[in-house]
Amino acid sequence: MDREVLVHLKKAFEHLESKAASNQELNCGDWIMIGMAIDLICNEIAKPDDAGVLNEFWEKSSVRLLKVHVAINQYYLALDRREHGGLAQDRAFNEIQQVLGMRWQQGEMLKKAESDNK
């Protein structure tokens, strides 16, 4: 994967993790960033020559993308029902993290940011 792409993805996920760590609500731009990051990952990773590996990758990716889509739709539904936006957002973000296999570990991103700045 191109270094510029990796840097872009890293910054995007650091931004989202920092918002999650400080319990800030995600805005529309954040959700768009999540979708773009997923598309970018899919486009960059899906370059193997083996058709079987490629098919397996797309199968798993489409399931993950569908789960992210469902989580966002559940968030929208909660907002339409006038449920607490922060709680609905937290549920959606937690589901998206689970789908992507990500979890915030206190201090890890700060360590990475500090080491990147050296």
Secondary structure, DSSP 8 states (H G I E B T S, - for coil): --HHHHHHHHHHHHHHHHHHHTT----HHHHHHHHHHHHHHHHHH---S-HHHHHHHHHHHHHHHHHHHHHHHHHHHHHHTT--HHHHHHHHHHHHHHHHT----TTHHHHHHHHHT-
